[in-house]
Amino acid sequence: MYIHKIMETAPRQIALGTVDDSPGPFCMSFGFTLDPLIRSIREVGLINPPILKSEPEGLTIVCGYRRILALKELKVETAPCRVIFDHDRILPLECLLLNLHDNLATRSLNNVEKGMVLSRLDAWISRKEMVQRYMPLLGLRSHEINLRFFLEMERDFGAKVKMFVAEGKLSMQTVKMVSEMDAASRYAVLKLISELKLNINQQSKFIDYLVDLAFIENRSIPQILEAEAFTAIGSDTQPNRPQQAKAMLSKLRTRRNPSIVNAEKQFNRMVSDLNLQDGIQISAPPFFEGENYKLEIFFKEGQDLKSKIEGLNRIGGLAELRYPWKGIPK
């Protein structure tokens, strides 16, 4: 039976109590709210009848998983549905593709749902076809490595971690970084990223610091994050999330690079002692890995520039400016 013939099947009234509303083999919905759909059904009724498949154990949802849930939430007892019977000989792959195109026509799938789609397709079609045909259909880069990542995410991530991904507040780079962690570390990292609302750049730094510290200290990431200094930041009852995020990253950076952080403090103290005029800045190379400091002078016109240069020449302490660990007292 071809898919288009299913749509020619007349809907029939189905007792919703006979419909299994657990996520079945064709479901590709995760991390959603029913509220908009409930409001729609309440206002104008059911516009698009769900499609069900008759199985020996009962009726399975092919299309309309959310619609069935919304109808049951509204205490609707019966609803019009199209039903596919065993004698129609429709393949599971056809049901899956029917649901996929039904979803793609009405909404955007989140990354967890894309992983669900690819995982279900993996049982029926070749990896080559998935890469060449279905990944572009899902808006994904067509690479075998990318396909494996989404399949592993669907297989290995728990429901709580998947919820973080479905919210769309994590960069895919972050998701890929945590995919290499054990389940406990992955959840601990994503929980704190979500609570502190770390931006994309902060997410990468946060994970890099934690991975390095876990290696250096031979401790697990959850053990590092359970330290009193870190749990206090994440559990603040009066949260200022940007400040909390900066405090967390600062503590991790200090713990990861204590000598660099100490050198920066000494260098900043040396520069502060110079009492430079406004508009003059001296900075060190990042992590003190270069050989040259940088001097910036902001000026309005030539006379202003001349005045600032002459002022610099009168600062005797400039001759003492050097790397912090070269004879500068702490």
FIKETOR-650472 format. One record per residue: residue in one letter; x, y, z of N, C-alpha, C in turn. Coordinates in steps of 0.001 Angstrom, whole numbers, padded with zeros to 6 digits, always signed. Example, Ala and Ser with C-alpha at 12.3 -4.5 7.8 and 13.67 -1.06 7.14 Angstrom:
2
A+013190-005690+007800+012300-004500+007800+013200-003300+007800 S+012850-002250+007080+013670-001060+007140+012900+000030+007870 
***
This chain:
330
M+000846-001197+000000+000000+000000+000000+000878+001243+000000 Y+000644+002153-000917+001438+003364-001002+000946+004394+000002 I+001879+005255+000425+001572+006221+001461+000419+007121+001068 H+000397+007566-000200-000651+008520-000578-002038+007918-000463 K-002153+006584-000536-003460+005961-000404-003980+006030+001035 I-003073+006130+001970-003499+006239+003364-004326+007495+003555 M-003896+008560+002889-004585+009827+003048-005975+009792+002425 E-006232+008791+001584-007560+008660+000997-008515+007893+001907 T-007951+007276+002946-008778+006521+003882-009637+007472+004709 A-010920+007208+004771-011833+008087+005512-011593+007943+007015 P-011540+009046+007745-011397+008969+009205-012595+008267+009839 R-012366+007601+010943-013436+006966+011707-013275+007368+013166 Q-014362+007374+013896-014322+007732+015307-013668+006598+016101 I-012637+006973+016837-011877+005993+017613-011943+006357+019090 A-012212+005363+019921-012170+005579+021365-010710+005757+021769 L-010369+006927+022274-008970+007242+022564-008393+006376+023672 G-009254+005812+024489-008775+004922+025535-008139+003660+024985 T-008427+003333+023727-007849+002130+023108-006526+002414+022401 V-006104+003674+022431-004880+004070+021719-003711+004127+022703 D-002646+003419+022380-001434+003439+023204-000725+004768+022986 D-000659+005611+024037-000049+006930+023876+001393+006984+024385 S+002033+005827+024565+003462+005834+024881+004222+006080+023577 P+005423+006693+023668+006189+006940+022434+006478+005627+021713 G+005912+005444+020553+006069+004207+019805+007232+004247+018833 P+007307+003275+017937+008441+003170+017011+008497+004273+015970 F+007398+005024+015820+007378+006082+014808+007432+007482+015427 C+007489+007549+016747+007472+008840+017425+008790+009579+017217 M+008699+010886+016978+009878+011744+016857+009608+013077+017536 S+009004+013012+018710+008693+014207+019488+009385+014123+020837 F+010061+015214+021213+010751+015256+022507+010912+016711+022924 G+010725+016969+024225+010960+018303+024765+009960+019330+024294 F+008686+019015+024389+007642+019906+023869+006630+020230+024952 T+005833+021242+024694+004701+021567+025559+003424+021424+024756 L+002399+020927+025404+001119+020718+024726+000232+021958+024723 D+000606+022987+025471-000289+024137+025666-000798+024767+024370 P+000065+025087+023390-000460+025701+022156-001436+024794+021423 L-001139+023498+021388-002012+022554+020688-003340+022405+021418 I-003299+022377+022740-004536+022287+023520-005411+023507+023269 R-004787+024694+023238-005560+025914+022960-006185+025859+021569 S-005446+025359+020602-005946+025268+019235-007147+024325+019144 I-007011+023138+019744-008112+022164+019696-009322+022692+020444 R-009085+023373+021557-010187+023921+022329-010941+024988+021521 E-010194+025780+020745-010814+026875+019991-011490+026415+018708 V-010804+025595+017904-011334+025259+016570-011499+023768+016340 G-011156+022950+017327-011296+021517+017156-010073+020884+016518 L-010168+019600+016251-009072+018837+015653-009080+019057+014141 I-008033+019692+013627-007985+020025+012198-007464+018860+011373 N-006435+018202+011851-005778+017140+011085-005873+015827+011862 P-006680+014875+011411-006862+013626+012161-005558+012842+012291 P-005280+012280+013456-004107+011419+013621-004233+010169+012753 I-003113+009521+012519-003089+008262+011781-002612+007176+012730 L-003375+006107+012811-003075+005004+013715-002827+003732+012911 K-002110+002791+013517-001884+001489+012885-002407+000400+013810 S-003223-000470+013231-003789-001564+014002-002758-002675+014154 E-002415-002948+015407-001458-004012+015721-002178-005076+016553 P-001613-006285+016638-002252-007322+017461-002492-006882+018896 E-001595-006016+019431-001737-005579+020820-002566-004309+020961 G-003009-003743+019837-003825-002529+019920-003484-001524+018842 L-003888-000280+019064-003656+000789+018097-002395+001566+018445 T-001480+001677+017477-000221+002406+017638-000283+003704+016850 I+000259+004769+017416+000246+006067+016742+001329+006100+015662 V+000893+006424+014435+001832+006650+013341+002106+008141+013224 C+001054+008926+013109+001159+010391+013069+000186+010988+014083 G+000613+012040+014760-000301+012727+015669-000096+012392+017125 Y+001122+012039+017506+001409+011704+018903+001006+012843+019834 R+001394+014066+019501+001044+015211+020343-000457+015468+020335 R-001078+015266+019172-002527+015495+019085-003292+014530+019992 I-002858+013274+020008-003512+012284+020880-003344+012671+022341 L-002138+013091+022723-001895+013499+024107-002755+014714+024474 A-002839+015674+023545-003626+016878+023813-005111+016544+023953 L-005621+015669+023105-007027+015268+023180-007321+014569+024510 K-006402+013704+024934-006610+013023+026210-006527+014005+027374 E-005642+015009+027257-005540+016030+028285-006848+016805+028404 L-007532+016978+027284-008811+017689+027254-009987+016776+027627 K-009699+015533+027982-010716+014555+028395-011660+014187+027248 V-011159+014289+026015-011957+013876+024853-011962+012352+024798 E-013130+011770+024640-013226+010311+024673-013054+009671+023303 T-013581+010318+022254-013435+009785+020899-012988+010909+019970 A-012286+010523+018898-011820+011515+017925-011665+010846+016572 P-011837+011610+015484-011666+011031+014143-010194+010724+013875 C-009916+009513+013426-008549+009092+013102-008592+008224+011844 R-007516+008273+011080-007344+007322+009985-006636+006098+010540 V-007091+004918+010148-006538+003680+010702-005974+002817+009581 I-004744+002354+009783-004094+001420+008862-004213+000026+009465 F-004782-000917+008685-004972-002272+009178-003859-003186+008654 D-003670-004322+009306-002612-005255+008937-002686-005654+007471 H-003899-005803+006970-004038-006268+005586-003617-005207+004566 D-003396-003977+005046-002949-002924+004134-001485-003100+003742 R-000754-003942+004474+000623-004302+004144+001552-003086+004005 I+001388-002121+004821+002288-000969+004809+003506-001284+005658 L+004682-000981+005145+005921-001276+005845+006166-000271+006971 P+006871-000699+008023+007214+000249+009095+007960+001477+008565 L+008824+001277+007561+009552+002408+006996+008592+003427+006391 E+007532+002946+005757+006560+003867+005172+005848+004675+006258 C+005546+004006+007365+004920+004723+008493+005874+005776+009046 L+007135+005414+009158+008128+006341+009684+008277+007552+008775 L+008347+007337+007470+008480+008438+006518+007225+009299+006487 L+006069+008661+006660+004820+009410+006717+004838+010378+007892 N+005276+009898+009039+005344+010749+010228+006415+011830+010066 L+007555+011470+009478+008628+012437+009285+008156+013616+008445 H+007541+013334+007307+007115+014423+006422+005931+015197+007006 D+005115+014511+007789+004028+015215+008477+004599+016237+009458 N+005665+015871+010157+006305+016787+011107+007051+017905+010400 L+007820+017566+009374+008616+018571+008687+007744+019627+008011 A+006539+019250+007662+005650+020200+006992+005050+021221+007952 T+005106+020944+009254+004404+021817+010198+005301+022450+011259 R+006539+021961+011442+007362+022499+012518+008830+022179+012277 S+009702+022764+013100+011130+022465+013069+011449+021463+014171 L+012236+020480+013852+012623+019478+014839+013845+019967+015618 N+013866+019709+016925+015060+020038+017699+016104+018941+017484 N+017310+019132+018015+018413+018211+017739+018190+016818+018329 V+017479+016731+019435+017164+015410+019985+016220+014669+019051 E+015229+015382+018535+014271+014768+017611+014949+014337+016315 K+015920+015106+015859+016675+014710+014661+017437+013426+014919 G+017985+013291+016122+018649+012047+016481+017676+010878+016514 M+016459+011124+016988+015428+010083+017005+015098+009623+015589 V+014952+010582+014677+014631+010255+013285+015738+009386+012685 L+016984+009828+012825+018095+009100+012218+018250+007712+012837 S+018021+007604+014134+018123+006312+014801+017071+005333+014273 R+015861+005837+014032+014799+004980+013513+015053+004610+012054 L+015557+005547+011285+015872+005259+009880+017024+004267+009760 D+017916+004273+010732+019111+003432+010685+018765+001944+010610 A+017581+001583+011080+017172+000178+011054+016683-000261+009676 W+016447+000728+008776+015779+000391+007520+016548+000779+006270 I+017394+001780+006360+018085+002235+005152+019590+002315+005407 S+020358+002442+004342+021813+002450+004462+022309+003769+005039 R+023494+003730+005652+024112+004943+006173+024376+005939+005033 K+024742+005424+003876+025020+006299+002736+023788+007102+002355 E+022627+006441+002315+021385+007145+001957+021006+008134+003042 M+021250+007781+004291+020931+008716+005374+021769+009974+005247 V+023064+009802+004945+023956+010961+004820+023561+011819+003625 Q+023313+011174+002498+023081+011918+001263+021670+012497+001158 R+020683+011819+001723+019295+012248+001509+018634+012830+002750 Y+018760+012128+003868+017941+012518+005016+018609+013543+005929 M+019917+013561+006003+020556+014596+006814+020313+015996+006241 P+020436+016203+004936+020061+017521+004390+018593+017849+004628 L+017740+016840+004575+016316+017054+004823+016077+017564+006240 L+016925+017124+007154+016814+017545+008555+017613+018814+008850 G+018259+019358+007827+019044+020575+008035+020380+020308+008699 L+020938+019107+008521+022207+018725+009136+023301+018607+008087 R+024536+018842+008524+025682+018661+007634+025813+017184+007271 S+025998+016927+005995+026016+015552+005487+027402+014930+005601 H+027712+014463+006808+028996+013796+007044+028749+012556+007897 E+029485+011503+007605+029358+010263+008363+029640+010475+009841 I+030649+011314+010162+030985+011578+011564+029821+012261+012263 N+029180+013195+011589+028029+013892+012158+026874+012930+012385 L+026673+012009+011449+025621+010995+011593+025880+010131+012812 R+027126+009687+012979+027447+008837+014133+027211+009581+015439 F+027535+010871+015438+027312+011650+016655+025838+011665+017042 F+024942+011921+016082+023511+011981+016393+022973+010612+016805 L+023481+009556+016195+023054+008213+016590+023511+007898+018008 E+024743+008284+018343+025256+008053+019698+024511+008891+020722 M+024159+010124+020364+023414+010978+021283+022060+010346+021608 E+021382+009829+020595+020083+009189+020826+020235+007934+021673 R+021315+007201+021456+021506+005937+022176+022002+006135+023600 D+022926+007093+023806+023656+007167+025072+023156+008237+026037 F+022540+009290+025555+022125+010373+026442+020851+009995+027185 G+020819+010288+028483+019617+010070+029272+018584+011161+029020 A+017384+010958+029544+016277+011896+029298+016595+013295+029813 K+017235+013388+030993+017528+014704+031556+018519+015465+030691 V+019535+014771+030208+020533+015413+029361+019911+015796+028018 K+019080+014932+027486+018406+015238+026220+017539+016486+026348 M+016970+016687+027519+016141+017870+027714+016978+019140+027593 F+018200+019119+028118+019089+020276+027963+019344+020553+026488 V+019580+019480+025725+019866+019635+024296+018630+020151+023553 A+017466+019611+023893+016233+019992+023204+015870+021453+023426 E+016289+022006+024561+015981+023406+024848+016676+024357+023882 G+017700+023880+023175+018362+024697+022170+019275+025770+022727 K+019661+025664+023990+020513+026674+024615+021986+026256+024642 L+022278+025121+024037+023646+024623+023985+024126+024634+022546 S+025373+025041+022346+025953+024938+021013+026192+023465+020706 M+026187+023124+019427+026452+021742+019068+027880+021354+019441 Q+028791+022324+019445+030151+022046+019882+030164+021603+021340 T+029345+022275+022168+029234+021890+023575+028668+020482+023700 V+027622+020198+022950+027006+018873+023007+028012+017801+022606 K+028814+018081+021586+029813+017110+021146+030902+016928+022202 M+031267+018012+022872+032289+017917+023923+031800+017043+025077 V+030557+017236+025504+030056+016451+026633+029712+015026+026218 S+029540+014788+024919+029233+013424+024472+030387+012471+024752 E+031588+013022+024935+032758+012190+025225+032925+011908+026712 M+032038+012475+027548+032125+012274+028995+031273+011094+029432 D+031522+010631+030643+030644+009626+031232+029319+010284+031610 A+028299+009473+031850+026940+009991+032067+026857+010957+033245 A+027529+010638+034359+027464+011493+035547+028103+012853+035277 S+029252+012852+034619+029932+014108+034307+029112+014931+033329 R+028556+014268+032337+027755+014956+031324+026581+015682+031967 Y+025885+014999+032852+024720+015618+033487+025140+016774+034393 A+026215+016584+035157+026674+017636+036073+027069+018896+035308 V+027751+018721+034188+028199+019866+033385+027003+020588+032766 L+026107+019848+032136+024977+020488+031464+024008+021127+032458 K+023889+020542+033637+023023+021119+034659+023523+022504+035052 L+024828+022623+035270+025380+023908+035685+025373+024915+034539 I+025640+024449+033325+025564+025335+032163+024161+025913+032034 S+023163+025063+032249+021777+025512+032144+021420+026470+033265 E+021824+026148+034490+021481+026988+035641+022129+028366+035546 L+023382+028404+035099+024115+029671+035029+023904+030394+033701 K+023207+029722+032776+022924+030316+031460+024210+030789+030778 L+025200+029912+030732+026461+030244+030087+026261+030442+028595 N+026910+031462+028041+026810+031665+026604+027735+030689+025883 I+027731+030751+024558+028474+029764+023767+029962+029752+024126 N+030595+030934+024184+032020+031005+024504+032301+030505+025914 Q+031436+030867+026854+031619+030436+028237+031469+028919+028369 Q+030576+028332+027597+030376+026887+027652+031659+026141+027304 S+032327+026568+026232+033558+025896+025806+034668+026054+026843 K+034828+027273+027391+035847+027493+028411+035563+026647+029652 F+034313+026638+030064+033892+025889+031246+034280+024417+031117 I+033962+023837+029979+034257+022420+029774+035751+022178+029669 D+036460+023053+028953+037914+022903+028831+038591+022914+030202 Y+038202+023871+031054+038791+023953+032397+038526+022672+033183 L+037291+022195+033122+036927+021009+033896+037667+019770+033415 V+037762+019599+032110+038472+018431+031565+039940+018467+031975 D+040556+019647+031883+041966+019777+032277+042150+019497+033765 L+041265+020065+034605+041380+019863+036047+041193+018397+036433 A+040238+017747+035774+040005+016333+036070+041255+015511+035780 F+041963+015859+034703+043201+015144+034355+044319+015487+035330 I+044487+016784+035611+045581+017238+036472+045426+016705+037897 E+044211+016768+038434+043974+016402+039826+043567+014940+040005 N+043395+014235+038870+042965+012835+038919+041677+012683+039729 R+040739+013569+039431+039429+013528+040087+038356+013581+039003 S+037153+013128+039353+036058+013190+038396+035496+014600+038331 I+034842+014911+037242+034234+016237+037086+033171+016487+038159 P+032291+015524+038462+031340+015759+039566+032027+016063+040889 Q+033148+015400+041166+033880+015669+042414+034410+017098+042433 I+034889+017579+041307+035386+018955+041234+034256+019945+041458 L+033119+019691+040838+031988+020613+040941+031284+020529+042287 E+031514+019460+043024+030906+019333+044350+031689+020094+045416 A+032817+020669+045034+033591+021472+045992+032733+022621+046485 E+032906+022964+047733+032047+023967+048379+032013+025285+047607 A+033153+025712+047080+033213+027001+046374+032340+027004+045142 F+032191+025847+044496+031417+025785+043262+029934+025557+043524 T+029598+024725+044496+028188+024492+044797+027535+025754+045323 A+028300+026578+046030+027749+027836+046543+027361+028767+045406 I+028156+028770+044346+027841+029620+043199+026576+029137+042514 G+026473+027821+042287+025335+027302+041556+024036+027332+042314 S+024086+027472+043657+022859+027403+044454+022454+028747+045040 D+022995+029829+044518+022682+031168+045034+021175+031420+044930 T+020565+031799+046043+019116+032029+046037+018745+033384+045469 Q+019709+034265+045330+019473+035565+044703+020363+035664+043461 P+020014+034924+042417+020951+034760+041321+021086+035991+040431 N+022334+036377+040218+022683+037286+039139+023515+036437+038199 R+022864+035829+037224+023507+034784+036441+024793+035224+035740 P+024840+036390+035104+026114+036785+034468+027263+036864+035463 Q+027005+037426+036660+028061+037519+037675+028446+036139+038189 Q+027442+035284+038379+027731+033924+038836+028560+033164+037811 A+028227+033346+036534+028967+032668+035470+030428+033106+035479 K+030648+034421+035596+032023+034930+035626+032776+034427+036854 A+032086+034373+037993+032726+033887+039222+033128+032422+039085 M+032250+031621+038497+032548+030208+038297+033757+030028+037383 L+033762+030725+036256+034865+030598+035307+036174+031103+035919 S+036081+032174+036701+037272+032722+037345+037870+031717+038324 K+037023+031071+039121+037515+030083+040083+038151+028895+039379 L+037515+028448+038308+038062+027315+037566+039390+027681+036906 R+039447+028874+036344+040679+029319+035690+041824+029452+036697 T+041521+030004+037866+042541+030147+038903+043052+028792+039354 R+042134+027859+039485+042511+026512+039921+043286+025774+038824 R+042917+026064+037571+043594+025400+036451+044977+025999+036193 N+045090+027332+036298+046347+028008+035980+046787+028922+037130 P+047083+028385+038301+047397+029250+039456+048604+030149+039219 S+049641+029647+038556+050829+030471+038333+050543+031608+037365 I+049755+031343+036336+049407+032392+035370+048544+033455+036034 V+047559+033023+036805+046674+033976+037476+047463+034830+038457 N+048395+034218+039188+049231+034975+040128+050109+035973+039387 A+050660+035553+038244+051493+036452+037442+050677+037635+036937 E+049425+037379+036524+048563+038459+036044+048292+039473+037145 K+048062+038969+038354+047807+039871+039478+049032+040745+039751 Q+050212+040134+039748+051433+040905+039986+051657+041936+038877 F+051420+041513+037633+051605+042430+036511+050628+043603+036607 N+049375+043323+036908+048379+044393+037030+048738+045357+038161 R+049327+044800+039238+049740+045661+040341+050902+046573+039915 M+051837+046019+039136+052959+046825+038638+052470+047963+037735 V+051524+047638+036854+050992+048658+035943+050219+049713+036726 S+049459+049264+037727+048690+050209+038537+049612+051179+039276 D+050759+050676+039748+051704+051521+040482+052338+052596+039602 L+052238+052441+038276+052810+053436+037373+051965+054716+037307 N+050694+054602+037733+049784+055755+037689+049734+056379+036287 L+049456+055569+035308+049387+056033+033924+048244+057021+033731 Q+048432+057946+032793+047366+058888+032477+046185+058156+031848 D+045013+058784+031917+043845+058240+031223+044145+058149+029728 G+043743+057068+029114+043979+056900+027681+045251+056159+027358 I+045986+055693+028377+047204+054909+028161+047027+053547+028823 Q+047239+052509+028066+047057+051151+028591+048268+050305+028234 I+048711+049486+029187+049787+048526+028963+049228+047139+029251 S+049426+046212+028319+048912+044852+028512+049993+043841+028192 A+049895+042690+028823+050847+041600+028610+050288+040635+027569 P+051121+039824+026947+050611+038825+025997+049763+037796+026743 P+048749+037230+026087+047894+036230+026746+048724+035099+027342 F+048450+034801+028606+049128+033725+029340+050649+033933+029412 F+051102+035152+029117+052529+035487+029145+053340+034561+028236 E+052721+034156+027131+053389+033228+026227+054180+033946+025138 G+053989+035253+024978+054759+036001+024002+055909+036752+024662 E+056691+037449+023865+057846+038170+024398+057574+039660+024566 N+056513+040166+023980+056318+041612+023931+055065+042065+024674 Y+055216+043137+025465+054061+043833+026023+053444+044704+024924 K+052265+045225+025199+051606+046116+024235+051242+047421+024923 L+051589+048531+024300+051246+049860+024797+050227+050482+023850 E+049086+050933+024399+048066+051617+023605+047889+053040+024139 I+047865+053999+023220+047645+055401+023586+046437+055913+022801 F+045451+056388+023500+044265+056978+022881+044378+058502+023009 F+044291+059181+021897+044468+060642+021929+043531+061311+020921 K+043269+062605+021171+042359+063362+020310+043093+064017+019140 E+044281+064538+019390+045041+065239+018349+046523+065164+018706 G+047356+065702+017830+048791+065587+018003+049308+066125+019313 Q+048792+067274+019766+049258+067859+021017+048964+066946+022200 D+047779+066305+022147+047405+065375+023211+048358+064183+023210 L+048700+063684+022021+049635+062567+021918+051004+062958+022465 K+051483+064138+022077+052791+064607+022541+052828+064697+024056 S+051739+065229+024645+051667+065377+026088+051726+064024+026787 K+051052+063039+026228+051029+061723+026869+052382+061028+026743 I+053039+061201+025608+054364+060605+025445+055365+061241+026412 E+055289+062575+026537+056177+063256+027490+055897+062794+028910 G+054608+062572+029212+054259+062077+030541+054831+060698+030793 L+054818+059849+029770+055403+058517+029904+056896+058598+030187 N+057571+059519+029514+059018+059661+029708+059375+060064+031136 R+058434+060679+031831+058717+061135+033195+058446+060049+034239 I+057907+058926+033817+057600+057844+034765+058832+056960+034924 G+059507+057108+036054+060725+056341+036280+060487+054850+036388 G+059294+054454+036849+059013+053035+037065+058895+052228+035796 L+058823+052879+034629+058708+052125+033383+059902+051199+033182 A+061069+051651+033623+062273+050838+033436+062223+049538+034227 E+061378+049484+035258+061294+048288+036098+060230+047305+035610 L+059495+047684+034552+058417+046815+034067+059017+045582+033394 R+058677+044413+033886+059230+043167+033353+058258+042031+033655 Y+058646+040820+033252+057791+039682+033571+057702+039516+035084 P+056536+039173+035614+056330+039137+037072+057301+038241+037817 W+057730+037153+037183+058583+036215+037904+060068+036574+037811 K+060384+037730+037208+061783+038148+037085+062114+039207+038125 G+062220+038795+039363+062713+039677+040406+061723+040699+040920 I+060438+040578+040589+059438+041525+041102+058867+040955+042391 P+058919+041654+043501+058412+041123+044770+056902+040926+044724 K+056448+039923+045430+054997+039654+045468+054322+040607+046430 
***
